[in-house]
C-alpha cells in the first residue's frame, strides 16, 4: 500500500468525521432554538432524548476527530 493511498484514506475519513460532527452540532443548536421557541408558545418542558443522543454522538465525533489528527 503506497503512502499516498494511506494519506488519502485518512484525509477522507477526517473530512467525513468533521462534516458529520459539525452538521450534528449545528442540528443540535437549531433543535434547541426551535424547542425554546415552542416553549415560548406554551409547550411544556420535557426531557428530550433526541438532544441528549445527538450531543453524545457529537462528543464522540470530537474524540474521533482528535484520534484521527493524532494518527496523521
CHARMM internal coordinates of N, CA and C (Angstrom, degrees):
IC EDIT
DIST 1 N 1 CA 1.4561
DIST 1 CA 1 C 1.5265
ANGL 1 N 1 CA 1 C 107.87
DIST 1 C 2 N 1.2990
ANGL 1 CA 1 C 2 N 115.27
DIHE 1 N 1 CA 1 C 2 N 126.75
DIST 2 N 2 CA 1.4713
ANGL 1 C 2 N 2 CA 119.09
DIHE 1 CA 1 C 2 N 2 CA -177.39
DIST 2 CA 2 C 1.5288
ANGL 2 N 2 CA 2 C 110.91
DIHE 1 C 2 N 2 CA 2 C -76.45
DIST 2 C 3 N 1.3304
ANGL 2 CA 2 C 3 N 116.81
DIHE 2 N 2 CA 2 C 3 N 152.27
DIST 3 N 3 CA 1.4708
ANGL 2 C 3 N 3 CA 120.50
DIHE 2 CA 2 C 3 N 3 CA 178.98
DIST 3 CA 3 C 1.5237
ANGL 3 N 3 CA 3 C 112.38
DIHE 2 C 3 N 3 CA 3 C -60.49
DIST 3 C 4 N 1.3344
ANGL 3 CA 3 C 4 N 116.96
DIHE 3 N 3 CA 3 C 4 N -32.33
DIST 4 N 4 CA 1.4721
ANGL 3 C 4 N 4 CA 120.12
DIHE 3 CA 3 C 4 N 4 CA 179.82
DIST 4 CA 4 C 1.5197
ANGL 4 N 4 CA 4 C 109.97
DIHE 3 C 4 N 4 CA 4 C -65.03
DIST 4 C 5 N 1.3327
ANGL 4 CA 4 C 5 N 117.07
DIHE 4 N 4 CA 4 C 5 N -42.77
DIST 5 N 5 CA 1.4595
ANGL 4 C 5 N 5 CA 121.02
DIHE 4 CA 4 C 5 N 5 CA -179.27
DIST 5 CA 5 C 1.5330
ANGL 5 N 5 CA 5 C 110.41
DIHE 4 C 5 N 5 CA 5 C -64.14
DIST 5 C 6 N 1.3245
ANGL 5 CA 5 C 6 N 117.94
DIHE 5 N 5 CA 5 C 6 N -41.08
DIST 6 N 6 CA 1.4636
ANGL 5 C 6 N 6 CA 121.36
DIHE 5 CA 5 C 6 N 6 CA 179.09
DIST 6 CA 6 C 1.5189
ANGL 6 N 6 CA 6 C 110.09
DIHE 5 C 6 N 6 CA 6 C -65.56
DIST 6 C 7 N 1.3243
ANGL 6 CA 6 C 7 N 117.37
DIHE 6 N 6 CA 6 C 7 N -44.59
DIST 7 N 7 CA 1.4634
ANGL 6 C 7 N 7 CA 121.01
DIHE 6 CA 6 C 7 N 7 CA 179.14
DIST 7 CA 7 C 1.5181
ANGL 7 N 7 CA 7 C 110.87
DIHE 6 C 7 N 7 CA 7 C -61.60
DIST 7 C 8 N 1.3270
ANGL 7 CA 7 C 8 N 116.68
DIHE 7 N 7 CA 7 C 8 N -43.09
DIST 8 N 8 CA 1.4655
ANGL 7 C 8 N 8 CA 120.15
DIHE 7 CA 7 C 8 N 8 CA -179.21
DIST 8 CA 8 C 1.5270
ANGL 8 N 8 CA 8 C 110.71
DIHE 7 C 8 N 8 CA 8 C -63.56
DIST 8 C 9 N 1.3113
ANGL 8 CA 8 C 9 N 117.32
DIHE 8 N 8 CA 8 C 9 N -41.13
DIST 9 N 9 CA 1.4597
ANGL 8 C 9 N 9 CA 121.46
DIHE 8 CA 8 C 9 N 9 CA 179.08
DIST 9 CA 9 C 1.5247
ANGL 9 N 9 CA 9 C 110.58
DIHE 8 C 9 N 9 CA 9 C -63.31
DIST 9 C 10 N 1.3216
ANGL 9 CA 9 C 10 N 116.84
DIHE 9 N 9 CA 9 C 10 N -43.22
DIST 10 N 10 CA 1.4680
ANGL 9 C 10 N 10 CA 120.47
DIHE 9 CA 9 C 10 N 10 CA 178.43
DIST 10 CA 10 C 1.5244
ANGL 10 N 10 CA 10 C 111.21
DIHE 9 C 10 N 10 CA 10 C -65.83
DIST 10 C 11 N 1.3204
ANGL 10 CA 10 C 11 N 116.83
DIHE 10 N 10 CA 10 C 11 N -39.47
DIST 11 N 11 CA 1.4666
ANGL 10 C 11 N 11 CA 120.21
DIHE 10 CA 10 C 11 N 11 CA 179.70
DIST 11 CA 11 C 1.5258
ANGL 11 N 11 CA 11 C 110.71
DIHE 10 C 11 N 11 CA 11 C -65.23
DIST 11 C 12 N 1.3201
ANGL 11 CA 11 C 12 N 117.20
DIHE 11 N 11 CA 11 C 12 N -41.31
DIST 12 N 12 CA 1.4645
ANGL 11 C 12 N 12 CA 120.44
DIHE 11 CA 11 C 12 N 12 CA 178.67
DIST 12 CA 12 C 1.5315
ANGL 12 N 12 CA 12 C 109.79
DIHE 11 C 12 N 12 CA 12 C -65.37
DIST 12 C 13 N 1.3247
ANGL 12 CA 12 C 13 N 116.91
DIHE 12 N 12 CA 12 C 13 N -43.18
DIST 13 N 13 CA 1.4615
ANGL 12 C 13 N 13 CA 120.26
DIHE 12 CA 12 C 13 N 13 CA 177.13
DIST 13 CA 13 C 1.5168
ANGL 13 N 13 CA 13 C 111.97
DIHE 12 C 13 N 13 CA 13 C -60.37
DIST 13 C 14 N 1.3184
ANGL 13 CA 13 C 14 N 116.43
DIHE 13 N 13 CA 13 C 14 N -44.24
DIST 14 N 14 CA 1.4591
ANGL 13 C 14 N 14 CA 121.13
DIHE 13 CA 13 C 14 N 14 CA 178.31
DIST 14 CA 14 C 1.5252
ANGL 14 N 14 CA 14 C 110.87
DIHE 13 C 14 N 14 CA 14 C -62.51
DIST 14 C 15 N 1.3177
ANGL 14 CA 14 C 15 N 117.45
DIHE 14 N 14 CA 14 C 15 N -42.52
DIST 15 N 15 CA 1.4670
ANGL 14 C 15 N 15 CA 121.01
DIHE 14 CA 14 C 15 N 15 CA 178.78
DIST 15 CA 15 C 1.5301
ANGL 15 N 15 CA 15 C 110.99
DIHE 14 C 15 N 15 CA 15 C -63.15
DIST 15 C 16 N 1.3280
ANGL 15 CA 15 C 16 N 116.97
DIHE 15 N 15 CA 15 C 16 N -42.70
DIST 16 N 16 CA 1.4648
ANGL 15 C 16 N 16 CA 119.99
DIHE 15 CA 15 C 16 N 16 CA -179.80
DIST 16 CA 16 C 1.5280
ANGL 16 N 16 CA 16 C 111.65
DIHE 15 C 16 N 16 CA 16 C -65.68
DIST 16 C 17 N 1.3243
ANGL 16 CA 16 C 17 N 117.09
DIHE 16 N 16 CA 16 C 17 N -41.81
DIST 17 N 17 CA 1.4650
ANGL 16 C 17 N 17 CA 120.19
DIHE 16 CA 16 C 17 N 17 CA 177.80
DIST 17 CA 17 C 1.5252
ANGL 17 N 17 CA 17 C 109.82
DIHE 16 C 17 N 17 CA 17 C -64.01
DIST 17 C 18 N 1.3213
ANGL 17 CA 17 C 18 N 117.12
DIHE 17 N 17 CA 17 C 18 N -41.96
DIST 18 N 18 CA 1.4626
ANGL 17 C 18 N 18 CA 121.47
DIHE 17 CA 17 C 18 N 18 CA 180.00
DIST 18 CA 18 C 1.5286
ANGL 18 N 18 CA 18 C 111.34
DIHE 17 C 18 N 18 CA 18 C -62.95
DIST 18 C 19 N 1.3169
ANGL 18 CA 18 C 19 N 116.58
DIHE 18 N 18 CA 18 C 19 N -49.26
DIST 19 N 19 CA 1.4706
ANGL 18 C 19 N 19 CA 120.69
DIHE 18 CA 18 C 19 N 19 CA -179.61
DIST 19 CA 19 C 1.5231
ANGL 19 N 19 CA 19 C 110.65
DIHE 18 C 19 N 19 CA 19 C -62.25
DIST 19 C 20 N 1.3277
ANGL 19 CA 19 C 20 N 116.77
DIHE 19 N 19 CA 19 C 20 N -45.82
DIST 20 N 20 CA 1.4640
ANGL 19 C 20 N 20 CA 119.87
DIHE 19 CA 19 C 20 N 20 CA -179.06
DIST 20 CA 20 C 1.5138
ANGL 20 N 20 CA 20 C 112.86
DIHE 19 C 20 N 20 CA 20 C -63.55
DIST 20 C 21 N 1.3235
ANGL 20 CA 20 C 21 N 116.80
DIHE 20 N 20 CA 20 C 21 N -45.28
DIST 21 N 21 CA 1.4643
ANGL 20 C 21 N 21 CA 120.93
DIHE 20 CA 20 C 21 N 21 CA -178.83
DIST 21 CA 21 C 1.5278
ANGL 21 N 21 CA 21 C 111.03
DIHE 20 C 21 N 21 CA 21 C -67.26
DIST 21 C 22 N 1.3216
ANGL 21 CA 21 C 22 N 117.51
DIHE 21 N 21 CA 21 C 22 N -43.84
DIST 22 N 22 CA 1.4683
ANGL 21 C 22 N 22 CA 120.57
DIHE 21 CA 21 C 22 N 22 CA 179.31
DIST 22 CA 22 C 1.5300
ANGL 22 N 22 CA 22 C 110.56
DIHE 21 C 22 N 22 CA 22 C -63.50
DIST 22 C 23 N 1.3269
ANGL 22 CA 22 C 23 N 116.93
DIHE 22 N 22 CA 22 C 23 N -42.31
DIST 23 N 23 CA 1.4683
ANGL 22 C 23 N 23 CA 120.44
DIHE 22 CA 22 C 23 N 23 CA 178.88
DIST 23 CA 23 C 1.5207
ANGL 23 N 23 CA 23 C 110.91
DIHE 22 C 23 N 23 CA 23 C -62.19
DIST 23 C 24 N 1.3159
ANGL 23 CA 23 C 24 N 116.19
DIHE 23 N 23 CA 23 C 24 N -42.44
DIST 24 N 24 CA 1.4546
ANGL 23 C 24 N 24 CA 120.22
DIHE 23 CA 23 C 24 N 24 CA 179.69
DIST 24 CA 24 C 1.5230
ANGL 24 N 24 CA 24 C 111.30
DIHE 23 C 24 N 24 CA 24 C -64.81
DIST 24 C 25 N 1.3214
ANGL 24 CA 24 C 25 N 117.40
DIHE 24 N 24 CA 24 C 25 N -40.26
DIST 25 N 25 CA 1.4679
ANGL 24 C 25 N 25 CA 120.49
DIHE 24 CA 24 C 25 N 25 CA 179.17
DIST 25 CA 25 C 1.5312
ANGL 25 N 25 CA 25 C 111.05
DIHE 24 C 25 N 25 CA 25 C -64.82
DIST 25 C 26 N 1.3160
ANGL 25 CA 25 C 26 N 117.16
DIHE 25 N 25 CA 25 C 26 N -41.43
DIST 26 N 26 CA 1.4661
ANGL 25 C 26 N 26 CA 120.98
DIHE 25 CA 25 C 26 N 26 CA 177.42
DIST 26 CA 26 C 1.5299
ANGL 26 N 26 CA 26 C 109.99
DIHE 25 C 26 N 26 CA 26 C -64.51
DIST 26 C 27 N 1.3392
ANGL 26 CA 26 C 27 N 116.89
DIHE 26 N 26 CA 26 C 27 N -40.54
DIST 27 N 27 CA 1.4639
ANGL 26 C 27 N 27 CA 120.83
DIHE 26 CA 26 C 27 N 27 CA 178.72
DIST 27 CA 27 C 1.5253
ANGL 27 N 27 CA 27 C 111.21
DIHE 26 C 27 N 27 CA 27 C -63.44
DIST 27 C 28 N 1.3396
ANGL 27 CA 27 C 28 N 117.04
DIHE 27 N 27 CA 27 C 28 N -39.49
DIST 28 N 28 CA 1.4631
ANGL 27 C 28 N 28 CA 120.67
DIHE 27 CA 27 C 28 N 28 CA 178.02
DIST 28 CA 28 C 1.5288
ANGL 28 N 28 CA 28 C 109.64
DIHE 27 C 28 N 28 CA 28 C -62.50
DIST 28 C 29 N 1.3257
ANGL 28 CA 28 C 29 N 117.38
DIHE 28 N 28 CA 28 C 29 N -44.74
DIST 29 N 29 CA 1.4682
ANGL 28 C 29 N 29 CA 120.04
DIHE 28 CA 28 C 29 N 29 CA 178.93
DIST 29 CA 29 C 1.5284
ANGL 29 N 29 CA 29 C 111.31
DIHE 28 C 29 N 29 CA 29 C -63.37
DIST 29 C 30 N 1.3172
ANGL 29 CA 29 C 30 N 116.90
DIHE 29 N 29 CA 29 C 30 N -43.09
DIST 30 N 30 CA 1.4631
ANGL 29 C 30 N 30 CA 120.68
DIHE 29 CA 29 C 30 N 30 CA 178.89
DIST 30 CA 30 C 1.5318
ANGL 30 N 30 CA 30 C 110.45
DIHE 29 C 30 N 30 CA 30 C -62.63
DIST 30 C 31 N 1.3176
ANGL 30 CA 30 C 31 N 116.67
DIHE 30 N 30 CA 30 C 31 N -42.32
DIST 31 N 31 CA 1.4633
ANGL 30 C 31 N 31 CA 121.17
DIHE 30 CA 30 C 31 N 31 CA 178.99
DIST 31 CA 31 C 1.5285
ANGL 31 N 31 CA 31 C 110.68
DIHE 30 C 31 N 31 CA 31 C -61.12
DIST 31 C 32 N 1.3348
ANGL 31 CA 31 C 32 N 116.13
DIHE 31 N 31 CA 31 C 32 N -45.46
DIST 32 N 32 CA 1.4767
ANGL 31 C 32 N 32 CA 119.68
DIHE 31 CA 31 C 32 N 32 CA 179.05
DIST 32 CA 32 C 1.5228
ANGL 32 N 32 CA 32 C 111.43
DIHE 31 C 32 N 32 CA 32 C -59.69
DIST 32 C 33 N 1.3208
ANGL 32 CA 32 C 33 N 116.65
DIHE 32 N 32 CA 32 C 33 N -42.65
DIST 33 N 33 CA 1.4698
ANGL 32 C 33 N 33 CA 119.75
DIHE 32 CA 32 C 33 N 33 CA 179.62
DIST 33 CA 33 C 1.5259
ANGL 33 N 33 CA 33 C 111.64
DIHE 32 C 33 N 33 CA 33 C -63.41
DIST 33 C 34 N 1.3238
ANGL 33 CA 33 C 34 N 116.06
DIHE 33 N 33 CA 33 C 34 N -41.33
DIST 34 N 34 CA 1.4758
ANGL 33 C 34 N 34 CA 119.38
DIHE 33 CA 33 C 34 N 34 CA 179.70
DIST 34 CA 34 C 1.5243
ANGL 34 N 34 CA 34 C 111.10
DIHE 33 C 34 N 34 CA 34 C -66.87
DIST 34 C 35 N 1.3316
ANGL 34 CA 34 C 35 N 117.30
DIHE 34 N 34 CA 34 C 35 N -42.27
DIST 35 N 35 CA 1.4618
ANGL 34 C 35 N 35 CA 120.35
DIHE 34 CA 34 C 35 N 35 CA 178.55
DIST 35 CA 35 C 1.5180
ANGL 35 N 35 CA 35 C 109.94
DIHE 34 C 35 N 35 CA 35 C -64.08
DIST 35 C 36 N 1.3236
ANGL 35 CA 35 C 36 N 117.64
DIHE 35 N 35 CA 35 C 36 N -42.28
DIST 36 N 36 CA 1.4690
ANGL 35 C 36 N 36 CA 120.65
DIHE 35 CA 35 C 36 N 36 CA 177.46
DIST 36 CA 36 C 1.5236
ANGL 36 N 36 CA 36 C 110.75
DIHE 35 C 36 N 36 CA 36 C -60.91
DIST 36 C 37 N 1.3216
ANGL 36 CA 36 C 37 N 116.54
DIHE 36 N 36 CA 36 C 37 N -39.75
DIST 37 N 37 CA 1.4645
ANGL 36 C 37 N 37 CA 120.88
DIHE 36 CA 36 C 37 N 37 CA 178.26
DIST 37 CA 37 C 1.5329
ANGL 37 N 37 CA 37 C 110.82
DIHE 36 C 37 N 37 CA 37 C -64.65
DIST 37 C 38 N 1.3317
ANGL 37 CA 37 C 38 N 116.38
DIHE 37 N 37 CA 37 C 38 N -42.16
DIST 38 N 38 CA 1.4648
ANGL 37 C 38 N 38 CA 120.17
DIHE 37 CA 37 C 38 N 38 CA 178.33
DIST 38 CA 38 C 1.5261
ANGL 38 N 38 CA 38 C 111.28
DIHE 37 C 38 N 38 CA 38 C -66.94
DIST 38 C 39 N 1.3122
ANGL 38 CA 38 C 39 N 117.02
DIHE 38 N 38 CA 38 C 39 N -35.18
DIST 39 N 39 CA 1.4665
ANGL 38 C 39 N 39 CA 119.51
DIHE 38 CA 38 C 39 N 39 CA 176.78
DIST 39 CA 39 C 1.5224
ANGL 39 N 39 CA 39 C 110.64
DIHE 38 C 39 N 39 CA 39 C -63.67
DIST 39 C 40 N 1.3311
ANGL 39 CA 39 C 40 N 115.73
DIHE 39 N 39 CA 39 C 40 N -34.94
DIST 40 N 40 CA 1.4609
ANGL 39 C 40 N 40 CA 119.80
DIHE 39 CA 39 C 40 N 40 CA 176.45
DIST 40 CA 40 C 1.5187
ANGL 40 N 40 CA 40 C 111.78
DIHE 39 C 40 N 40 CA 40 C -63.97
DIST 40 C 41 N 1.3450
ANGL 40 CA 40 C 41 N 116.93
DIHE 40 N 40 CA 40 C 41 N -22.36
DIST 41 N 41 CA 1.4646
ANGL 40 C 41 N 41 CA 121.83
DIHE 40 CA 40 C 41 N 41 CA 178.28
DIST 41 CA 41 C 1.5288
ANGL 41 N 41 CA 41 C 112.28
DIHE 40 C 41 N 41 CA 41 C -96.28
DIST 41 C 42 N 1.3313
ANGL 41 CA 41 C 42 N 116.34
DIHE 41 N 41 CA 41 C 42 N 6.09
DIST 42 N 42 CA 1.4542
ANGL 41 C 42 N 42 CA 118.83
DIHE 41 CA 41 C 42 N 42 CA 174.78
DIST 42 CA 42 C 1.5195
ANGL 42 N 42 CA 42 C 116.24
DIHE 41 C 42 N 42 CA 42 C 109.91
DIST 42 C 43 N 1.3226
ANGL 42 CA 42 C 43 N 119.79
DIHE 42 N 42 CA 42 C 43 N 3.40
DIST 43 N 43 CA 1.4623
ANGL 42 C 43 N 43 CA 121.37
DIHE 42 CA 42 C 43 N 43 CA 176.84
DIST 43 CA 43 C 1.5279
ANGL 43 N 43 CA 43 C 108.92
DIHE 42 C 43 N 43 CA 43 C -64.79
DIST 43 C 44 N 1.3248
ANGL 43 CA 43 C 44 N 117.12
DIHE 43 N 43 CA 43 C 44 N 126.05
DIST 44 N 44 CA 1.4738
ANGL 43 C 44 N 44 CA 117.60
DIHE 43 CA 43 C 44 N 44 CA -179.65
DIST 44 CA 44 C 1.5232
ANGL 44 N 44 CA 44 C 110.79
DIHE 43 C 44 N 44 CA 44 C -70.09
DIST 44 C 45 N 1.3361
ANGL 44 CA 44 C 45 N 117.57
DIHE 44 N 44 CA 44 C 45 N 146.67
DIST 45 N 45 CA 1.4688
ANGL 44 C 45 N 45 CA 120.55
DIHE 44 CA 44 C 45 N 45 CA 177.45
DIST 45 CA 45 C 1.5367
ANGL 45 N 45 CA 45 C 110.14
DIHE 44 C 45 N 45 CA 45 C -61.37
DIST 45 C 46 N 1.3070
ANGL 45 CA 45 C 46 N 115.59
DIHE 45 N 45 CA 45 C 46 N 140.11
DIST 46 N 46 CA 1.4575
ANGL 45 C 46 N 46 CA 120.32
DIHE 45 CA 45 C 46 N 46 CA 177.60
DIST 46 CA 46 C 1.5215
ANGL 46 N 46 CA 46 C 109.08
DIHE 45 C 46 N 46 CA 46 C -150.32
DIST 46 C 47 N 1.3234
ANGL 46 CA 46 C 47 N 115.49
DIHE 46 N 46 CA 46 C 47 N 160.39
DIST 47 N 47 CA 1.4578
ANGL 46 C 47 N 47 CA 121.60
DIHE 46 CA 46 C 47 N 47 CA 178.27
DIST 47 CA 47 C 1.5151
ANGL 47 N 47 CA 47 C 108.04
DIHE 46 C 47 N 47 CA 47 C -71.51
DIST 47 C 48 N 1.3322
ANGL 47 CA 47 C 48 N 117.84
DIHE 47 N 47 CA 47 C 48 N 136.43
DIST 48 N 48 CA 1.4576
ANGL 47 C 48 N 48 CA 121.42
DIHE 47 CA 47 C 48 N 48 CA -172.34
DIST 48 CA 48 C 1.5346
ANGL 48 N 48 CA 48 C 110.53
DIHE 47 C 48 N 48 CA 48 C -117.95
DIST 48 C 49 N 1.3242
ANGL 48 CA 48 C 49 N 116.30
DIHE 48 N 48 CA 48 C 49 N 98.32
DIST 49 N 49 CA 1.4621
ANGL 48 C 49 N 49 CA 121.73
DIHE 48 CA 48 C 49 N 49 CA -178.16
DIST 49 CA 49 C 1.5257
ANGL 49 N 49 CA 49 C 111.69
DIHE 48 C 49 N 49 CA 49 C -62.15
DIST 49 C 50 N 1.3236
ANGL 49 CA 49 C 50 N 117.96
DIHE 49 N 49 CA 49 C 50 N -41.98
DIST 50 N 50 CA 1.4653
ANGL 49 C 50 N 50 CA 121.13
DIHE 49 CA 49 C 50 N 50 CA -178.26
DIST 50 CA 50 C 1.5279
ANGL 50 N 50 CA 50 C 111.24
DIHE 49 C 50 N 50 CA 50 C -58.19
DIST 50 C 51 N 1.3059
ANGL 50 CA 50 C 51 N 116.26
DIHE 50 N 50 CA 50 C 51 N -42.04
DIST 51 N 51 CA 1.4657
ANGL 50 C 51 N 51 CA 120.48
DIHE 50 CA 50 C 51 N 51 CA -179.69
DIST 51 CA 51 C 1.5212
ANGL 51 N 51 CA 51 C 111.07
DIHE 50 C 51 N 51 CA 51 C -64.17
DIST 51 C 52 N 1.3255
ANGL 51 CA 51 C 52 N 117.37
DIHE 51 N 51 CA 51 C 52 N -43.31
DIST 52 N 52 CA 1.4605
ANGL 51 C 52 N 52 CA 120.55
DIHE 51 CA 51 C 52 N 52 CA -178.63
DIST 52 CA 52 C 1.5211
ANGL 52 N 52 CA 52 C 112.27
DIHE 51 C 52 N 52 CA 52 C -68.53
DIST 52 C 53 N 1.3178
ANGL 52 CA 52 C 53 N 117.04
DIHE 52 N 52 CA 52 C 53 N -41.65
DIST 53 N 53 CA 1.4672
ANGL 52 C 53 N 53 CA 120.14
DIHE 52 CA 52 C 53 N 53 CA 179.43
DIST 53 CA 53 C 1.5267
ANGL 53 N 53 CA 53 C 110.10
DIHE 52 C 53 N 53 CA 53 C -65.78
DIST 53 C 54 N 1.3315
ANGL 53 CA 53 C 54 N 116.96
DIHE 53 N 53 CA 53 C 54 N -45.73
DIST 54 N 54 CA 1.4622
ANGL 53 C 54 N 54 CA 120.66
DIHE 53 CA 53 C 54 N 54 CA 179.75
DIST 54 CA 54 C 1.5325
ANGL 54 N 54 CA 54 C 110.88
DIHE 53 C 54 N 54 CA 54 C -62.09
DIST 54 C 55 N 1.3111
ANGL 54 CA 54 C 55 N 116.99
DIHE 54 N 54 CA 54 C 55 N -39.27
DIST 55 N 55 CA 1.4677
ANGL 54 C 55 N 55 CA 120.50
DIHE 54 CA 54 C 55 N 55 CA 178.44
DIST 55 CA 55 C 1.5248
ANGL 55 N 55 CA 55 C 111.13
DIHE 54 C 55 N 55 CA 55 C -64.68
DIST 55 C 56 N 1.3326
ANGL 55 CA 55 C 56 N 116.64
DIHE 55 N 55 CA 55 C 56 N -42.53
DIST 56 N 56 CA 1.4660
ANGL 55 C 56 N 56 CA 120.55
DIHE 55 CA 55 C 56 N 56 CA 178.90
DIST 56 CA 56 C 1.5305
ANGL 56 N 56 CA 56 C 111.13
DIHE 55 C 56 N 56 CA 56 C -63.49
DIST 56 C 57 N 1.3270
ANGL 56 CA 56 C 57 N 116.83
DIHE 56 N 56 CA 56 C 57 N -42.78
DIST 57 N 57 CA 1.4676
ANGL 56 C 57 N 57 CA 120.54
DIHE 56 CA 56 C 57 N 57 CA 179.47
DIST 57 CA 57 C 1.5305
ANGL 57 N 57 CA 57 C 110.04
DIHE 56 C 57 N 57 CA 57 C -66.08
DIST 57 C 58 N 1.3226
ANGL 57 CA 57 C 58 N 117.60
DIHE 57 N 57 CA 57 C 58 N -37.73
DIST 58 N 58 CA 1.4718
ANGL 57 C 58 N 58 CA 120.83
DIHE 57 CA 57 C 58 N 58 CA 178.04
DIST 58 CA 58 C 1.5270
ANGL 58 N 58 CA 58 C 110.53
DIHE 57 C 58 N 58 CA 58 C -63.61
DIST 58 C 59 N 1.3270
ANGL 58 CA 58 C 59 N 117.19
DIHE 58 N 58 CA 58 C 59 N -40.97
DIST 59 N 59 CA 1.4704
ANGL 58 C 59 N 59 CA 120.61
DIHE 58 CA 58 C 59 N 59 CA 177.74
DIST 59 CA 59 C 1.5250
ANGL 59 N 59 CA 59 C 109.71
DIHE 58 C 59 N 59 CA 59 C -63.18
DIST 59 C 60 N 1.3285
ANGL 59 CA 59 C 60 N 117.18
DIHE 59 N 59 CA 59 C 60 N -43.86
DIST 60 N 60 CA 1.4633
ANGL 59 C 60 N 60 CA 120.15
DIHE 59 CA 59 C 60 N 60 CA 176.49
DIST 60 CA 60 C 1.5291
ANGL 60 N 60 CA 60 C 111.28
DIHE 59 C 60 N 60 CA 60 C -61.12
DIST 60 C 61 N 1.3196
ANGL 60 CA 60 C 61 N 117.02
DIHE 60 N 60 CA 60 C 61 N -36.91
DIST 61 N 61 CA 1.4615
ANGL 60 C 61 N 61 CA 120.92
DIHE 60 CA 60 C 61 N 61 CA 176.99
DIST 61 CA 61 C 1.5166
ANGL 61 N 61 CA 61 C 112.31
DIHE 60 C 61 N 61 CA 61 C -62.85
DIST 61 C 62 N 1.3254
ANGL 61 CA 61 C 62 N 116.61
DIHE 61 N 61 CA 61 C 62 N -38.53
DIST 62 N 62 CA 1.4669
ANGL 61 C 62 N 62 CA 120.42
DIHE 61 CA 61 C 62 N 62 CA 177.41
DIST 62 CA 62 C 1.5317
ANGL 62 N 62 CA 62 C 110.01
DIHE 61 C 62 N 62 CA 62 C -63.99
DIST 62 C 63 N 1.3272
ANGL 62 CA 62 C 63 N 116.73
DIHE 62 N 62 CA 62 C 63 N -41.69
DIST 63 N 63 CA 1.4686
ANGL 62 C 63 N 63 CA 119.84
DIHE 62 CA 62 C 63 N 63 CA 177.31
DIST 63 CA 63 C 1.5294
ANGL 63 N 63 CA 63 C 111.36
DIHE 62 C 63 N 63 CA 63 C -65.97
DIST 63 C 64 N 1.3352
ANGL 63 CA 63 C 64 N 117.21
DIHE 63 N 63 CA 63 C 64 N -39.71
DIST 64 N 64 CA 1.4703
ANGL 63 C 64 N 64 CA 120.63
DIHE 63 CA 63 C 64 N 64 CA 177.52
DIST 64 CA 64 C 1.5285
ANGL 64 N 64 CA 64 C 110.12
DIHE 63 C 64 N 64 CA 64 C -62.65
DIST 64 C 65 N 1.3318
ANGL 64 CA 64 C 65 N 116.34
DIHE 64 N 64 CA 64 C 65 N -41.97
DIST 65 N 65 CA 1.4639
ANGL 64 C 65 N 65 CA 121.24
DIHE 64 CA 64 C 65 N 65 CA 177.93
DIST 65 CA 65 C 1.5338
ANGL 65 N 65 CA 65 C 110.10
DIHE 64 C 65 N 65 CA 65 C -59.62
DIST 65 C 66 N 1.3237
ANGL 65 CA 65 C 66 N 115.90
DIHE 65 N 65 CA 65 C 66 N -48.27
DIST 66 N 66 CA 1.4759
ANGL 65 C 66 N 66 CA 120.18
DIHE 65 CA 65 C 66 N 66 CA -179.05
DIST 66 CA 66 C 1.5303
ANGL 66 N 66 CA 66 C 110.13
DIHE 65 C 66 N 66 CA 66 C -62.13
DIST 66 C 67 N 1.2986
ANGL 66 CA 66 C 67 N 117.24
DIHE 66 N 66 CA 66 C 67 N -41.11
DIST 67 N 67 CA 1.4649
ANGL 66 C 67 N 67 CA 121.36
DIHE 66 CA 66 C 67 N 67 CA 178.88
DIST 67 CA 67 C 1.5183
ANGL 67 N 67 CA 67 C 111.46
DIHE 66 C 67 N 67 CA 67 C -61.62
DIST 67 C 68 N 1.3291
ANGL 67 CA 67 C 68 N 117.02
DIHE 67 N 67 CA 67 C 68 N -42.82
DIST 68 N 68 CA 1.4615
ANGL 67 C 68 N 68 CA 120.84
DIHE 67 CA 67 C 68 N 68 CA 179.07
DIST 68 CA 68 C 1.5159
ANGL 68 N 68 CA 68 C 112.01
DIHE 67 C 68 N 68 CA 68 C -67.05
DIST 68 C 69 N 1.3250
ANGL 68 CA 68 C 69 N 116.89
DIHE 68 N 68 CA 68 C 69 N -38.67
DIST 69 N 69 CA 1.4680
ANGL 68 C 69 N 69 CA 120.79
DIHE 68 CA 68 C 69 N 69 CA -179.90
DIST 69 CA 69 C 1.5300
ANGL 69 N 69 CA 69 C 110.17
DIHE 68 C 69 N 69 CA 69 C -66.16
DIST 69 C 70 N 1.3207
ANGL 69 CA 69 C 70 N 117.37
DIHE 69 N 69 CA 69 C 70 N -40.40
DIST 70 N 70 CA 1.4617
ANGL 69 C 70 N 70 CA 121.08
DIHE 69 CA 69 C 70 N 70 CA -179.80
DIST 70 CA 70 C 1.5314
ANGL 70 N 70 CA 70 C 110.30
DIHE 69 C 70 N 70 CA 70 C -64.66
DIST 70 C 71 N 1.3274
ANGL 70 CA 70 C 71 N 117.36
DIHE 70 N 70 CA 70 C 71 N -35.72
DIST 71 N 71 CA 1.4689
ANGL 70 C 71 N 71 CA 121.71
DIHE 70 CA 70 C 71 N 71 CA -178.92
DIST 71 CA 71 C 1.5266
ANGL 71 N 71 CA 71 C 113.28
DIHE 70 C 71 N 71 CA 71 C -74.34
DIST 71 C 72 N 1.3377
ANGL 71 CA 71 C 72 N 117.73
DIHE 71 N 71 CA 71 C 72 N -17.09
DIST 72 N 72 CA 1.4664
ANGL 71 C 72 N 72 CA 119.30
DIHE 71 CA 71 C 72 N 72 CA -179.63
DIST 72 CA 72 C 1.4872
ANGL 72 N 72 CA 72 C 108.15
DIHE 71 C 72 N 72 CA 72 C -71.39
END
COOR INIT
IC SEED 1 N 1 CA 1 C
IC BUILD
